[in-house]
Structure formats: C-alpha cells, structure tokens
C-alpha cells in the first residue's frame, strides 16, 4: 500500500469519500423511499379492504402494528447475518424478501392472512436500516458518515410526501379482475424487486472492489477506516446487557421519550387517510394529495426548529416546545369537524416531526462513544414499538366505541408527559468524571 504525505492523503481521502457518496447515496435514498411506501401504504386501502374482505378497524389496527413486532424480533438475527454475508448480499436479500412480502399483500383473503403478511413484511425489512449504517462504516471515515446519514434520512421525508399521491394514483387501476388495492400492492412491491436487482449490480461490498475508485483512493479509504477500527479496538469495552442499559435512568428516559414521539407519528401515519376521507366526497388520489400536506409542512418545520435550536442552544427546551405543539394539535383535532381535525393534525405534525429530529442530539451528547451505537439501536427499537401500540389501540377504540377520540386524547397526554420528562434528560457526556457521591451511569459499569 502506497504511503502518502499527510496533505496529499487528506485530499485523496476527501475525493474518495465524495465519490462514494455520489455513487451510493442516490440509490440508498431511493431504497428508503420504496421501503417506507411498502411499510405504510395500507393506510390508503383501509376502506377498500374493509369493503372487499371485511377487515374492520380493530383488525386493521392490529395488522398495521404487527409489522413492528416482526421488525423488532428479527432485527438482531438480521444484523448478525449481515456481518456474516456482507452488506451488499444482505441488503439485496432484504429488498427481495420485503418486495415479495409487499406484493403478497395483494392476495390477502381475511384477517388471519392480513396479520401473517404484515408480520412477515416487518421480519423481511428487519436489518435494512442497520445494514445501511454498516455499509457506511465499511466505506466512509467517521467524519463523513454523519453527512451521508443526513442525506439518507431525507428519504423518509421525501417518502412521506410522495406516498399519498403515488398510492392514490395506483388506486385508480382496475384490470384483469383484480381490485385497485391489489394492483397498488403488486406495483409498489414490484418496484422493490426491480430495485433489488439494481442494488446487486450497483453496490460492491468493499472499496477494493470498486472500479470507479482509483488505486490511490482505495488505499486512502482503507487506511483511514483501518486506523479508526484500530483505535476502537484499543478502547473496546465489553458490551453491557440490555437490562443493564435500561437500568440507567437516563437511557430509560430516552426510550420513553422516543416511544412517545413514535407513538404520535405512527398514530397519524396510519389513521390520517381515514380522517381525510371524512372531509367530503374525495377520491383516492385526492386523499393522497391531502395526505402529503402535513408532511410537507413538517419538513419546513424540522429545518426551522433545527435552525432555532442551533442559534439558541437549549435542546431540551426545544424538544419540549415541539412536543407541546404536537399535544395541542392532537387535542384540537377532537374539538371540531373533519376539516378542522385535518388542519389540527397539520399543526401537530409540525411538532412531532420536529421533535423526532431534535431528540437525537440529546442521547448522542450523553452517551459514551464506545457504547453509543448499541444504545441508540436500543432506543430506536423500543421507540418504534409505538408503531404497534398506536394503530392497535386506535383500531380497538374505533371498533368498540365508533371513535378514535380517546386515542387522540391519549397521544396528546403522552406528548405532554414527554415534554416534562425531557427536562430530566442529561445532555452532558456520560463519561465525564462524576462528582463525589454520584455513581457512574449503569450503562458504563462494565
């Protein structure tokens, strides 16, 4: 391996990292978009499946949530196999199985098959997000990964906006004796299968295999990443168990706060199309267009609150403000007609989407860098269980009471509690020497 002078090595490394991001990030963003659409598209066909298959509100809510149970249960096994088979092969496998499961949703025949396929879809998608993170660790030095992740995560915002119009447009198809909702599942799941083939031929597992990098650039990347790994191994500590992590009060608080945020996000995601339908005699495409409005507003709000938080630094206060906004919006959605409820949800979206972005710097600032990845994965896993609780609870309430008003009150109350709890969350590094009489956080006790 050729040795470069420091200034030259830095320039070559920067050029190599730029090439990597240009090569993989557009594909990863597209993967995230189709991933998100396949996850949430059932929100647009709820009324169709109820009419054609008799799947009621409770069954719909439970099925929507079962995705997250499958995802949580298979996340760890998928991560283990990812390490064994490599990111390229495993990401291709994940895309193939989730595309096939998404297409199979077109052949749901009743509640049981609906439950099974939603669970299978979650299990198939498990490992996708960690797989992308792992890929970045193999191709980019640490200084470049944060920028790459920011671009990758933009796929979620883009998907939130386009999922409604795309799904609504596909629901106008009626051909070959299939229902429109069946075509939607077949086409959107099929898009994942097509993209799966492109992933296999476009990605490489290691920089050394990339024909679009020069030998000098490959050497610079491998040297930088190997040095970072050497430093990590020198600082390596044994990983604490999940129970020991949760014994740290701060980490337990982080899990609760993110669970509260996810609860509201997925409550809105899966029930918003049904709420929009009550606004008038709207077609599926019109419902899809209206569904995009809160997410468009929330993207602007996320950037606006991020700028405010950067200028006036008090992260807990900004998270609390956004959670209060979410709570007010959710509560107000119960006080008027369907149009007023929609406007209120748009207001709530300003809060809960901004809260999800503003929250993560707090645990990142608190955690010891040596265990940060494991703890963030734990917070994310527990938080995403809100994706099970919210739709399942909403479905049960609508089935038994004829209204989701109680669920909206619950989301408002949970956001308010989280707005208070956030002030008990520390933002200082957990590895800072504790004062006399204060014990180390449990997450760092090895």
C-alpha positions in Angstrom: 0.0 0.0 0.0 1.5 3.3 -1.1 2.2 5.8 1.7 1.0 9.4 1.0 2.1 12.7 2.6 -0.5 14.0 5.1 -1.7 16.9 3.0 -2.0 14.7 -0.1 -3.6 11.8 1.8 -6.3 14.2 3.2 -7.1 15.5 -0.3 -7.2 12.0 -1.8 -9.4 10.8 1.1 -11.8 13.7 0.7 -12.1 13.0 -3.0 -12.7 9.3 -2.4 -15.4 10.0 0.1 -17.1 12.3 -2.3 -17.1 9.6 -5.0 -18.5 7.1 -2.6 -21.4 9.4 -1.6 -22.2 10.2 -5.2 -22.2 6.6 -6.1 -24.3 5.1 -3.3 -26.5 7.8 -1.7 -29.0 8.3 -4.6 -29.6 4.6 -4.5 -29.9 4.4 -0.7 -32.4 7.3 -0.7 -34.5 5.5 -3.4 -34.4 2.3 -1.3 -35.6 4.2 1.7 -38.5 5.7 -0.2 -39.8 2.4 -1.5 -39.2 0.8 1.9 -41.3 3.5 3.6 -44.1 3.3 1.0 -44.3 -0.5 1.4 -44.5 -0.1 5.1 -47.3 2.5 5.3 -49.4 2.0 2.1 -52.1 0.0 3.9 -53.3 3.4 5.3 -54.6 4.2 1.8 -56.5 1.0 1.3 -58.2 0.5 4.6 -61.7 1.3 3.4 -61.1 -0.9 0.3 -60.0 -3.9 2.3 -62.9 -3.4 4.7 -65.4 -3.4 1.9 -63.9 -6.3 -0.1 -62.6 -8.5 2.8 -64.5 -7.4 5.9 -61.3 -6.3 7.7 -62.6 -4.0 10.4 -61.0 -1.2 12.4 -59.6 -3.4 15.2 -58.2 -5.9 12.7 -56.7 -3.2 10.6 -55.0 -1.5 13.6 -53.6 -4.8 14.9 -52.3 -5.7 11.4 -50.7 -2.3 10.9 -48.9 -2.7 14.2 -47.8 -6.3 13.8 -45.3 -5.1 11.2 -43.3 -3.5 14.1 -43.3 -6.7 16.2 -41.8 -8.7 13.3 -39.3 -5.9 12.7 -38.2 -5.9 16.4 -38.0 -9.7 16.8 -35.8 -10.2 13.7 -33.6 -7.1 13.9 -30.8 -8.8 15.9 -30.7 -12.0 13.8 -30.7 -9.9 10.7 -27.8 -7.8 12.0 -25.8 -11.0 12.8 -26.3 -12.4 9.3 -25.4 -9.0 7.8 -22.0 -9.3 9.4 -21.6 -12.8 8.1 -22.7 -12.4 4.5 -21.7 -8.7 3.9 -23.8 -5.6 3.3 -24.2 -6.0 -0.5 -25.6 -9.5 -0.4 -27.7 -8.9 2.7 -29.2 -5.6 1.5 -30.2 -7.3 -1.7 -31.8 -10.2 0.2 -33.7 -7.7 2.4 -35.0 -5.9 -0.6 -36.1 -9.1 -2.3 -37.9 -10.5 0.7 -39.7 -7.3 1.6 -40.7 -6.7 -2.1 -42.1 -10.2 -2.3 -44.0 -9.8 1.0 -45.3 -6.4 -0.1 -46.6 -8.0 -3.3 -48.1 -10.9 -1.4 -50.3 -8.4 0.4 -52.4 -8.2 -2.8 -53.6 -11.8 -2.0 -54.8 -11.2 1.5 -58.1 -13.1 2.0 -59.1 -12.2 5.5 -57.9 -11.1 8.9 -55.5 -14.1 9.5 -53.6 -13.7 6.2 -53.5 -9.9 6.8 -51.9 -10.4 10.2 -49.4 -13.0 8.9 -48.3 -11.0 5.9 -47.9 -7.7 7.9 -45.7 -9.6 10.4 -43.7 -11.2 7.6 -43.2 -7.8 5.9 -41.7 -6.5 9.2 -39.5 -9.5 9.6 -38.3 -9.1 5.9 -37.4 -5.4 6.4 -35.5 -6.1 9.7 -31.9 -5.1 9.3 -32.3 -2.6 6.5 -31.5 0.5 8.5 -28.6 -1.1 10.4 -27.4 -2.5 7.0 -27.1 0.9 5.6 -25.2 2.1 8.7 -22.9 -0.9 8.4 -22.2 -0.1 4.8 -21.2 3.4 5.6 -18.7 2.1 8.3 -17.1 0.0 5.6 -16.8 2.8 3.0 -16.6 6.1 4.7 -14.4 7.6 7.5 -16.2 8.7 10.6 -16.1 12.4 9.7 -18.1 11.7 6.5 -20.7 9.3 7.9 -22.9 12.0 9.6 -23.3 13.9 6.4 -24.1 10.7 4.5 -26.7 9.7 7.1 -28.4 13.1 6.9 -28.9 12.7 3.1 -30.0 9.1 3.6 -32.6 10.0 6.2 -34.0 12.6 3.8 -35.6 9.6 2.0 -38.1 9.3 4.9 -39.2 12.9 4.4 -39.5 12.5 0.6 -41.4 9.3 1.0 -43.9 10.9 3.5 -44.7 13.4 0.8 -45.0 11.2 -2.2 -46.5 8.1 -0.7 -50.0 9.6 -0.8 -50.2 10.8 -4.4 -48.4 7.6 -5.7 -50.7 5.2 -3.8 -53.8 7.3 -4.6 -52.9 7.2 -8.3 -52.4 3.5 -8.3 -55.8 3.0 -6.7 -57.4 4.1 -9.9 -56.3 0.9 -11.7 -58.9 -1.8 -12.4 -57.8 -4.5 -14.7 -57.7 -8.3 -15.1 -60.4 -8.8 -12.4 -58.1 -7.5 -9.7 -59.2 -4.8 -7.3 -57.4 -1.5 -7.3 -55.8 -2.1 -3.9 -54.4 -5.3 -5.2 -52.7 -3.5 -8.1 -51.3 -1.0 -5.6 -49.6 -3.7 -3.6 -48.3 -5.5 -6.7 -46.9 -2.4 -8.3 -45.3 -0.9 -5.2 -43.9 -4.3 -4.0 -42.7 -5.0 -7.6 -40.8 -1.7 -7.6 -38.8 -3.1 -4.6 -38.0 -6.3 -6.6 -36.8 -4.3 -9.6 -34.6 -2.1 -7.4 -33.3 -5.2 -5.7 -31.6 -6.3 -9.0 -30.1 -2.9 -9.4 -28.7 -3.0 -5.8 -26.9 -6.3 -6.5 -25.2 -4.9 -9.7 -24.5 -1.4 -8.4 -23.1 -2.0 -5.0 -19.8 -3.6 -4.0 -19.0 -5.0 -0.6 -15.6 -3.4 -0.1 -13.7 -0.3 -1.5 -11.1 -2.6 -3.1 -13.8 -4.0 -5.5 -14.9 -0.5 -6.8 -13.8 0.1 -10.4 -14.9 3.7 -10.1 -12.2 4.4 -7.4 -8.6 4.9 -8.3 -6.0 2.7 -6.5 -4.8 5.8 -4.6 -8.4 6.5 -3.4 -8.9 2.9 -2.4 -5.7 2.9 -0.4 -6.8 6.2 1.3 -10.2 4.9 2.3 -8.9 1.5 3.6 -6.1 3.2 5.6 -8.4 5.7 7.2 -11.1 3.1 8.1 -8.5 0.6 9.4 -6.9 3.2 11.6 -10.3 4.1 13.1 -11.0 0.4 13.7 -7.6 0.1 15.4 -8.5 3.0 17.8 -11.9 1.5 18.5 -10.4 -1.9 19.4 -7.9 -0.2 21.7 -10.7 1.4 23.6 -13.0 -1.6 23.4 -15.1 -2.4 26.4 -17.4 -5.3 26.9 -21.0 -4.6 25.8 -23.5 -4.3 28.7 -26.7 -6.3 28.5 -30.0 -4.7 27.5 -31.2 -4.9 31.1 -28.1 -3.2 32.4 -28.6 -0.4 29.8 -32.2 0.0 30.8 -31.1 0.2 34.5 -29.5 3.6 33.7 -32.3 6.1 34.4 -31.2 8.4 31.6 -31.4 5.6 29.0 -34.8 4.6 30.3 -35.9 8.2 29.9 -34.6 8.4 26.3 -36.5 5.2 25.5 -39.8 6.6 26.9 -39.4 10.0 25.1 -38.7 8.4 21.7 -41.5 5.9 22.2 -43.9 8.9 22.9 -42.7 10.6 19.7 -43.1 7.5 17.6 -46.5 6.8 19.1 -47.8 10.1 17.7 -46.0 9.8 14.4 -47.5 6.3 13.6 -50.9 7.1 15.0 -51.1 9.9 12.5 -49.5 7.9 9.7 -51.9 5.0 9.7 -55.1 6.9 10.5 -54.7 10.2 8.6 -56.1 8.8 5.2 -59.2 7.7 7.0 -59.6 11.0 8.7 -59.2 12.8 5.4 -61.9 10.7 3.8 -64.4 12.1 6.3 -63.8 15.6 4.9 -66.0 15.1 1.9 -66.5 13.0 -1.3 -62.9 12.7 -2.1 -61.3 10.2 -4.5 -58.3 8.1 -3.6 -55.9 10.4 -5.5 -57.3 13.5 -3.7 -56.9 11.7 -0.4 -53.3 11.0 -1.3 -52.7 14.7 -2.2 -54.2 15.9 1.1 -52.2 13.3 3.0 -49.0 14.9 1.7 -49.8 18.3 3.2 -48.9 17.7 6.9 -45.6 16.1 5.8 -44.7 19.0 3.6 -45.3 21.4 6.4 -43.4 19.2 8.8 -40.3 19.2 6.6 -40.2 23.0 6.7 -40.8 22.9 10.4 -37.9 20.5 11.0 -35.4 22.7 9.3 -36.8 25.8 11.0 -36.7 24.3 14.5 -33.2 22.9 13.8 -32.0 26.4 12.9 -33.6 27.9 16.1 -32.1 25.2 18.3 -28.6 25.9 16.7 -28.9 29.6 17.4 -30.4 29.5 20.9 -28.9 26.4 22.4 -31.1 24.6 24.9 -32.0 21.2 23.3 -34.4 20.0 26.0 -36.4 23.2 25.8 -36.8 23.0 22.0 -37.9 19.3 22.2 -40.4 20.3 24.9 -41.8 23.1 22.7 -42.3 20.8 19.8 -43.9 18.1 22.0 -46.4 20.7 23.3 -47.2 21.8 19.8 -47.9 18.1 18.9 -50.1 17.7 22.0 -52.1 20.9 21.3 -52.7 19.8 17.7 -53.8 16.3 18.7 -56.2 17.7 21.3 -57.6 20.3 19.0 -58.3 17.6 16.3 -61.1 16.3 18.6 -62.9 19.6 19.0 -64.2 20.3 15.5 -65.4 18.8 12.3 -63.3 16.8 9.8 -61.7 19.8 8.1 -60.7 21.4 11.4 -59.3 18.0 12.5 -57.2 17.9 9.4 -55.8 21.4 10.0 -55.1 20.4 13.6 -53.2 17.3 12.5 -51.1 19.6 10.2 -50.3 21.7 13.2 -49.5 18.6 15.3 -47.2 17.3 12.5 -45.1 20.5 12.9 -44.4 19.3 16.5 -44.0 15.6 16.3 -41.7 15.5 13.3 -39.6 18.3 14.6 -39.4 16.6 17.9 -38.1 13.4 16.3 -35.2 15.3 14.7 -34.4 17.4 17.7 -34.4 14.5 20.1 -31.4 12.5 18.8 -28.6 15.0 19.7 -29.6 14.6 23.4 -28.7 10.9 23.8 -25.8 11.3 21.4 -24.4 14.0 23.6 -24.9 12.0 26.8 -23.6 8.6 25.7 -20.0 7.3 25.9 -18.9 6.9 22.3 -17.9 3.3 23.0 -21.5 2.2 23.6 -23.4 4.9 21.7 -24.2 2.7 18.7 -25.7 -0.1 20.8 -27.7 2.2 23.0 -29.1 4.2 20.1 -30.2 1.0 18.5 -31.9 0.0 21.7 -33.7 3.4 21.9 -34.7 3.1 18.3 -36.1 -0.4 18.7 -38.1 0.3 21.8 -39.3 3.6 20.4 -40.5 2.0 17.2 -42.8 -0.2 19.2 -45.0 2.9 19.3 -45.7 1.8 15.7 -47.5 -1.2 17.2 -49.2 0.4 20.1 -50.7 3.4 18.3 -52.5 1.7 15.4 -53.6 -1.3 17.5 -55.1 1.0 20.2 -56.8 3.2 17.6 -58.3 0.2 15.9 -59.7 -1.2 19.1 -61.2 2.1 20.1 -62.9 2.7 16.8 -64.2 -0.9 16.7 -65.6 -0.7 20.3 -66.6 3.0 20.6 -67.0 4.1 17.0 -64.5 6.9 17.5 -60.7 7.4 17.8 -61.2 10.4 20.0 -59.9 8.6 23.1 -56.7 7.7 21.2 -56.1 11.3 20.2 -56.5 12.4 23.8 -54.0 9.7 24.8 -51.5 10.9 22.2 -51.9 14.5 23.5 -51.4 13.4 27.1 -48.4 11.3 26.3 -46.7 14.1 24.4 -47.3 16.5 27.3 -45.8 14.0 29.8 -42.8 13.6 27.4 -42.4 17.4 27.3 -42.0 17.4 31.0 -39.7 14.3 31.2 -37.3 15.7 28.6 -36.1 18.2 31.2 -34.8 15.3 33.3 -32.7 14.0 30.4 -29.0 14.9 30.6 -27.1 16.2 27.6 -23.6 16.1 29.1 -21.3 13.2 28.2 -21.9 10.1 30.3 -18.1 9.5 30.6 -17.4 12.8 32.3 -16.0 12.2 35.8 -18.9 12.1 38.3 -18.9 14.3 41.2 -18.4 13.0 44.7 -21.3 11.0 45.9 -22.6 10.4 42.3 -22.2 6.9 40.8 -21.4 6.2 37.2 -24.3 5.6 34.9 -25.2 2.0 34.8 -24.6 1.8 31.0 -20.9 2.4 31.7 -20.4 -0.1 34.5 -18.6 -2.9 32.9 
